[in-house]
Amino acid sequence: MINSHQSLLVVLLSAGLIGASSSTLAAGSETPAIITQIEQGASATNDMELPILLVAPVETTLVSPMLGRVESMTLEMGQSFKKGDELISFVCDDRNAQYAIGRAELSAAQINHENKLKLQGLAQAGEIEVVLAANEVSRAQAQLAYHRALRDQCVIKAPFDGRLANISVKPFQGVSQGEPVLEIISSGSTNLRLNAPASWLQWINIGTAFEVWVEEVGGSYNAEISAINSRVDNVSRTIEVEATISGAGAELLPGMSGFARFNQPR
């Protein structure tokens, strides 16, 4: 029976691309050099073009820091925000009241301490009374800091500049502590990830430049390797590579795909 290599040779012979005797097709004969060259050339061409996926530099899910009810959300899906902007707030009447109580207790403790100091100067208060009053001020300060931390959980603020990718809750909805509420992605440079053959470690490095074609926008961009994984996948024999895209505009979004084209040095 004629194998696949022999079938390819028959096509080449019939097209007049190579001269060979029919004995070459005998079963068990060695693979002709021309076929080996064709297969190696095709393999090399495919290896130089790899699929890529665009990713944001930072993509994270924000969770509710407290058990409560959503009061308001200031942004809609896809909108941009700056670091420190309020993204979502919760109903916090009880925590606001506790914070106000803490401030009043601290003020009372400070007044009492100041009064004890004056009485000590008049020889009407002892050292122990002054120390106890000072300790009461410290306790009230710590209590106020605790209530302030609880009150600050009533608002989720943006940890970086970015955009809102997904909203998991609605206004007036009850949430539990640790429940996902928002998914956000950072703005700025656009990154990409790809899996390169492990053998490419012989010539790719941090800073290696290549070209990227993004399918969704139908355009090409220059990219540069920014990170190489420290471990090779032992099944696929590939290594994960991350790169930054130069001159990327707002048209590039995380999740877009395309191909990376490398020029392997000879």
N, C-alpha and C positions, 0 to 999 in steps of 0.2 A: 504494500500500500504506500502511496506517495504521501510523505508528511508535509507540514505547512511550509517548511523551507523549500522543499522540492516544488510545491505548487507555485510559490513566488518565482522560482527560477524558470518555470515553464512560461509564465507571463512575460518575463524579461526576454526569454529566447524568442517567443513568438513576435515580440515587438522589435526584434533586431537590435536590442541594447547590448547583448553579449553573445559571443560565439563560444559554443561548447558542444561536445558530443553527447548523444543520448545516453551514453554510459554514465554520465554524471548523475543521472536520476536513479541509478541503481540503489536498491535498499541497502542502508548501512553506510553509504558514502559520507564523507565529511562535509560539513556545511561550507558552501562556497564563500570565498572572501567577500564578494560583492554583497551577499545577503547580510553578512555580519556587519558590514559598513553601513548598510541601510538601517538596520535595527539600532545600531549604536547612535547613528545620527538622529533618528526619531526620538530616542530616549533622551539624548542631550537637549533637544529642542524643548521637550515637555518639562524637563527639570528646571529650565530657566524661567518658567512662568508659574507662579504660585498663587493660589487664592488668598485673599486678605479680608479682614473684617475691621471696620472702623470702630474705635472705642473712645469714650471720654477719658481724660486723664484721671478723673475721680467720679465714680458713680456709686451712690449709696442710698440706703433706705432709712428714713427717719421714723422713729417709733414714739409712741406717746409716753412721756415721762411720768404720767400719773393716771389714776382712775378718775374719770370725770366725763364731762360732756363738751363737745366742740361748740365754741361760741361763734367764731368767724374764721374765714380764710380769705386772705388778701389777693391771692393769685389764682389764675386758671392754668390748665395744662398748656405747656409750651412757652409760658411767659418767662422772661428773664428777671433776675433779682441780683442784688448786691449783698456782700457779706454783712451780716448784722441786721438785714431786713426781717421784719416779722412775717412769717409764713402762715402760721396758724395759732389761734388763741383758744383757751378753754375757759369755761365758767369757773370762777375762782373766788366767789364772795367769801367763803369760809376762810381761805388762806389769806385774803386781804385783811380780814378782820383779825386773824391771829397775828399778822404782822403789825397791825395798829396797836394791839395789846402789848406786844413786845416793845414797841417804841415807848409806850407810856410807862411800862415797868422800868425800862432803862432810865428814863428821865427821873422817875421817882427815886431810884437807887442813887443816881448822881447827886440829886438834891440832898438826900440823906447823908451821903458821904461828905459833902461840902459842909453840911451843918455840924457833923461830928468833928471835923477838923477845926471849926471855929470854937466849938465847945472845949476841945482839947487845949486850944490856946488860952482859954479862960480858966483852965484847970477844972472844968466841969465834965470832962469825958476822958476815960482812960484809953490806953494804947490798944487794948483788946477791942473796944468798941469801934475805934477808927479802922482797925484791920478788918473786922467783920463787915463794916460798911463798904470798904474797898472790895472785899470779896463778893459782896452782893452786886456791886457794879460790874465786876467781871462776869458773874453768872448771867446777869441781864444782857450783857453784850453778846455772850455766846448764844443765849436764847433768841435774841433778835437776829443773829446771823443764820440760825437754823430756820426761822420763819421766813427770812429773806430768800433763802435757797428754795424753800417750798413755793414761795410766791413766784420766783423766777421760772419755775416749771410750768407756769400757766401760759407761757408763750414759747413757741418754737421759733428760733431765729436761724437765719441762713448761716451755715458754717463757712461758706465760701461763695464767690461769685459763680453764678450758674443759671440753669434753667430747670423748670419743673417738668418732670417726665411722666409722673403718674400721681393721681390722688385716690387714696383708698377710703376716705371718709367724706361725710357731708356735714354741713352745719347742723347743729343741735343733735348730732348722733352721739350716743354714749360709746366710750372707748375704755378699754382696760389698759393697765400699765404694761408697756412693752409691745402693744399692738402696732403694726406698721400703719403709718398714716400718709406718708409722702415718699416719693422716689425722686431724687434730684441728681443732676449731672453737672459737672463743672464746665465752665466756659473757658475759652482760651485756645491753646493749641489742640489740634486733632491728632490722635494717635491711631495706630493700626497694629494688628497682631496677625502673625502668620506662622505656620509650621514649616520649617526648612529641613531638608535632608541633613542628617547628622554629619554626613561627609563634607558638607559645606563649611563646617567649622575650620577646615583647613585654610579658608580664604575670606570668610566674612568676619567682621569685627565691629566693635562699637564705632560708629562713624561711617561705615560702609554706605555709599549712596546708591540709590536705585530709583526706578520710575514706577509710578503707581497709576493704574487705570481704574477709575471709579465708575461702575456700571450705571448707577442711578442718575448721575449728572452728565455722563458721557464725556468726561474730561480726564486729562492726565496731569499728574503732579509729581514733583520731586520729593523724595523721602530719604531719611537717614536713620540707620539702626541706632536706637538709644539704649536697648537692653537685650541681653541674651540670657535665657534661662540657664540655671546651673545644673540642670539634670536633663538627660536624653531619655525620651520615652522608649522603653525597651521593647515595646510591641511594634510601633510604627517606625522606629529608628529615625525619629524626627526630633527637632528641638524647637521650642517656642521662642519666637523673636518678636520684640516690640520696636516700633519705629515712630518717628514724628514726621508729619507732613509739612513741607515748607509752602508758604503762600496760600494756605488753606483759608477759605472764606466761610461765611455763614451758610453757604450752600451745602457744606459737608456736615452730615449728622451721624451720630453713633448708630451702628446697626447697618450702615451701608456696606456694600461689598464690591469686590473687583479683583484685580490681579496685580501682582508685583512682578516686574521684569528686571532681571539681574543680568549684568554683563560679567560672566565669569572670566577671570584672567587666565590666559593660556600659559 
